[in-house]
Amino acid sequence: MARSEAGRRGKGVRSDCWIAIETTSSGGVVLEGTSKVESMYGASVRKTIIEGLKVFGIKNAKVEFEDLGALPFTIMARLEAAVRRMDDAVSAEYLPEMCSECAYPTSRERMRRSRLYLPGNDPKLMINAGIHGPDGVILDLEDSVHPAEKDAARLIVRNGLRQVDFMGAERMVRINQGELGLGDLGFVVPHNVHVILIPKCESGEQVKAVDDRIQEIRKASKVDSEVYLMPIVESALGAIKAYEIATASPNVVALTIGLEDYTADLGTRRTDKGRESFWARSQVVNAARAAHVQPIDTVFSDVRDVEGLRASVLEAKSLGFDGKGCIHPRQIRVINETFAPTDEEIDKAKRIVLVFEDAEAKGLGVVALGSKMIDPPVVKRALHTIELAEAAGKLDENWRDKS
């Protein structure tokens, strides 16, 4: 006989469950447990557990459970985690159906102003994440997950990718470092993950190792869609090698920085003024631009300081960053609004683009707006502003017809 358990229970836990399994020599399956939603879903919870035991070939067992309003994908993940902890040779998967709302694609050039970090082992935070309108959600398997729970988090994240409607947000997963992270990929790549974040990246070889493993899994699982990469620079060495990292794979679409680990590596502390990290942030921006990928700034850690966040976004924007991390949904609106072009910036960009296109149509070699000459870099910036305005919904794609 063997016994194992998985999941969370106790005060403050919601939308989750706890399951313990003890195999027996006979007697069939005996279920003992309670559900917070017993009158409506108690029978369904029991059915989900019994069906899962069949998937894993368990015919005789005592199963205890405590359901705190968990959705089926969570119950399935917790049951599978308990089974795998009892027998690490288990290869079967208890997969929920892939919802149609989870099948949407992403694109290389899409806007990545805001990305919301969500702990991979806490399903309650995933369920309504899309309502807040982030450009991306990050299901985190690294720093936010206790080492003893990383096996369970993999299953929650995998099932969440198959069941949670993130409402158009880019579906990202931050994997762990090294071999553990390469192992994470098998649990997420087959399930329409859009972007893999590579933590504490210090070389192009790390990026290549992740990319190679992704391609192996895509081929074996017949995944047609691309899986993009966002390496995270979090050390002095990573900052020095930022361009090498950004150009290590054609699947890199963005380069970002994590300042908590970076300043710890320097032996200093992170400050509001950020003088200690100015060089590294500039390095990331320059490396990303040279590699033609998006530079994405770090998180702002004080969720209560709205004006501080706004100032931080304006500073990031002035340095050349395209986006910023979020650790709380209340930060999303401020980040999205502040990274979007202002009305004044949009009007100026429209005038530049129209004058340039008119001159180009007439075959003129010199382009001017008022008394100022317009050269190619100015036009390029204006076109980028137009693209951002269209993506942010501040400018209709047929704006030329209305000018």
N, C-alpha and C positions, 0 to 999 in steps of 0.2 A: 504494500500500500504506500501511496505517496500523497503529500498534501502541499498545496501552494495557494497563494492569494494574490489579488491585484486590485487596483482601484483606490478610490478615496471615499471616506465616510467621516461623519462627525460634524460638529458645530461649524456652520459657515459654508459647508460644501453643498453645492446645488448643481443640477444638470449632470450629475456623475453617479457612479455606483461602485460598490465594493463586492467582489465575488471571491469565495474560497472554495476550492475543490479538493476533496479527499477521495481517492479511488478506493473501491472495495472489491472483494473477491466475488460477491454475488449480491442479489437483491435489487438489481436495476438502478434506476436513477431516483434519488430522494432529494426533493427541493425543500429547503427551509429558508424563508426570508420574508421581508416586508418591502412594500413599495409606497413611496410618498403619494403616488397617484393610483393607489390600489383599485379604487372603484372604477376608474376609466381604463387604465392600462395594465393592471396587475396580470391579467391573463396573457397579454401580449409579451410582457417581460419574461414570464415563465416559458412561453413558447419559443422566444428568441434564444434563451439559454439551452433548452432541450434540443433545438435544431443545431445549435453550435456544437453540442456534445457529440451529435451524430457526425458532423463534419470531421471531428477529430477521432472518431471511432471509439469513444468512451461509452461503454454500455452499463457499467456499474460504478456508481459514485454517489457520495453525499455532497450536495452543493448548497452552500449558504450564500445568501445575497442580501444586500441592503441597497435599494434603489432610491435615489434622491432626485427623481425626475429626469433621469438620463434618457437621451434619445437612443433609438436602436443602434446607430453606428457606434455609440460609446459603449453600450452593453456588449456588443460584439467584440470590440477591441479589448475590453477588460477581461472578458471570458478567454479570448485567445492569449492574452498576456499571462493569465493564470495557468493555462495549459502549457504554454511554452516554458514557463518557470518550473513546471513539474517535470518536463521532458524537453531538454534543449535540442533533441533530434527531430522534433516536430517540423514538418515542412508544409503541411496544409495551411491554407489561409481561409479565414472566415470573413469573406468580403461582402459588404453591402452593395446593392446595385449602384451603378454609376448614374447619377441623376443627370438629366438633360441640361439642367441649370449649371452643371459643373464642367460642361464640355466645350466652353467657349475658348477661342485661341487668344494669343497675344501677338505682339509684333516687336521687332527690334527697336523701332524708333518711337514707340509710344511714350507718353508723358509719365514721368516717375517723380512727381513733386513730393508726394507723401507716401511713406511705407510704414504700416502699423505693425509693430512687433506683438506677437501673441504667443504665450508659453505653450509649447507643444503638448504638455500633459494636462492642460486645463480646458476641456471642451466647452465650458460655459462661456468663455471669452470669444470663442470662434463663431458661435451660432449667429450673433447679430452684428458681427464686425463690418459686414458690407454696408449696413444701413448708414454708417457714418461717412461714407463716400471717400475712403482712401484710394489713391491710385494703385496701391498694392498692399497686400497683407502678407506678413512673414510668419509662418508657422515655425517656431523656433525649437530646435532640438539641442541647442548648445547651452549657453550660459544660464538660461532661465529654467533648465531642467536638472534636478538633482541626479548625480551619477547613478544612484540606485533605481531611478525611474526612467532612464533613457530607453530601455527596451520597451516599456509600456507606451512612452511618448511616440515612438515610431509608429505604433499601431493606431493611436488616436489620430495622428497627423495623416497617415495613409487613408483611414476611413473618412476623415474630415474632407480630404481632397475629393472623395467620391460622393459625399453627401451634403456638404455645406455650400449653400449658394452665397458666394462672396460678391454678388451683384456687379460683376464686371471688373472688379479689382484684380490686378495681376496676382497670380497665385505663386507665392514665393516660399521657399523653405531654406532656413539656415541650418546647414548640417554641422556635425562636430568636426574636430580636427583629426587629421591623419587617418589611420586605418578604420577608426570608428566612424568617421564621416563617410569614407568610401562604402562602408557597410550600410549606412543610412540610405544611400542612393537606391538600393534595390527595393526599398519600401515606398519610394515616392515617384521615381521616374516613370513607372508604368501608369500613373494615375493623373495625368494631365497637370503636372507641375510645370510652371512657366519659367521660373528663374531659380537657380540654386545659388545661395550666398555661401561663399567660401571664407570661413573666419581665419583671422590671424595669418593672413597670406604673406609670405616672405620671399617667394620665388615663382618664376614662371613654371617650374617643374611641378609645383603643387597644383597649379591651375590645369596643367596638361594631364596630371594623374586623375583629377576629378573628371575632366572632359572625356578622357579615354574610357573611364568606367561608365560614364553616362552613355557613350556610343555603344558599348557592349550590351548594356541593358536595353537600349532602344532597339537594337537589332534582334536580341533574343525575345523581346516582348512585342515586337512589331509596332513600335511607336513611331508614327509618321511625323508628328509635330516636333519642331525644334525645342531643345531645352537650353535656355540661355544661362549665362554666368555673371555673377556680380561679386568679384573678390573684395574682401574687406582688409584694408591696410590698418594694422593695429600695433605696429612696432617701429622702432627706428630703422631696422633693416628693411621692413616692408616699405617704408616711405622712400628709402634710397632706391629701392628696386621697383618703384611704382610703374614706370613705363614698361619694364620687362613683364610685369604682371599683367598690365592692361593689354599687351599685344601677344600674350602667350597662346591665345586661342581666338579664332574668328567668332566664337560663340560668346565672348565677353561683350556685354552690352552696356555695362556701367562699372564704375570703380568708386568705392566708398571708403570712408575712414571711421574708425572707432577710437574716440579720444580717451576714454577711461583707461583702456589697456595701453594706449600709446604713451600717455603721460606717466603711467606707472613704470613703463619700460625706461623712460627717461630719468626716473627717480625724482619726479616732481609731482605737483598736484595740478589738477585742472582748475583754471580760474575763469571768471566771467569775461575778462578782457581777452583772454586767449592768446597772449603773446607767446606763451610756451609752445603753442601748436600752430602758429601762423605759417611757419616754413613747411610743415608737413601737409597742411591743408592746401597750400599753394602748389606743393609738389604733386598732390593728387589731382588737382584741377588741371595743371599743365600736362601731366602724363595722360589723363583722360582725353583732353582736347587733341593732343598730338596723336593719340591712338584712335580718334574719332568715335569715342564712346562717351557716355554721360557721366559727369562728375556729380556724386551725391554726398551731401554733408552728413555729419554725425547727428545723434539725437540731442535734444535739449532736455536736460534732466529734471527741471523744476516744473511739474505739470500745473502748478497753481499760478505761475508767473506768465500771464498771457502777453503782457507788453514786453517782457524780457524775451519771450519766444519770438514775437514779431520783430524785435530789433535783431535777434540772432539770424532770422531768415533774411532780413534785408542785408545784413553783413555777408551772409553766405551767397546771396544773389550778386552782390557787388564783387565778390571774389571770383565769380564764374560758375558757382554750383547751380545745378538744375533742380535739386530736390534735397529733402532732409528726412531723417528718421523720426518716428513718433513712438512714444511709449504709453500714450493714453489717447483715446478717441477725441477728447476735447481739443487736442492740438491740431487735428487734421484740417479743420476749416481755416484756421489762421495760416497754416503753411500753404494750403492750396491757393488761398486768396492772395497771399503776399508774393508767391512765386509767379503768379499770373501777371501778365503785363498790365500796366495802368492804362486808363483811357488815353492819357496824354501820349504814352509810349506807342499805343496802337495807332492813334491818329498820325503821328509822325512817321511811323513805319509805312502806313498806307500811302502817304504822300510820296515818300521815297520810292516805293515800289512802282507806283503809277507813273511817276516821272521817268524812271529808268526804263520801264516797259515801253512807254511812248517814244522815248529817244531811240531805243533799240529797234522799234518797228520802222522808224524813219531813217535808220542807218546812220544815226549821228554817233560820232566817236567821243564826243564830250557831253557829259550829263551834269546838269546843275539844278539845284533847288534854291531859288532866290539867288543870293550872291555866293552860295557855297557849292563847290564842286562835289559830286558824288562819285566815290571810287568803289571798286568791287567789294572791299571789306564792309563798307557802310551798307551796301545793298544786301550782302549776306546777313548782317545783323538784323536788318529790317525784315527780311524774309523769315528769319528765325522767330522774330517777335510775332509776325503774322501767324506762323504755324502754332506757336504757343497760345495765341489768342483764340484761334479756331478750336484747338484741342480743349481749351478751358471753357468753351461755350460763350466767349465774349465777342466773337466775330463770326458772322455767317460765312460759309465757304464761298458763297456767291456775292461777296461784298463788292467785287469790282463792278457788277451790274448795277449796284445801287449808288456808286460813287459819281 
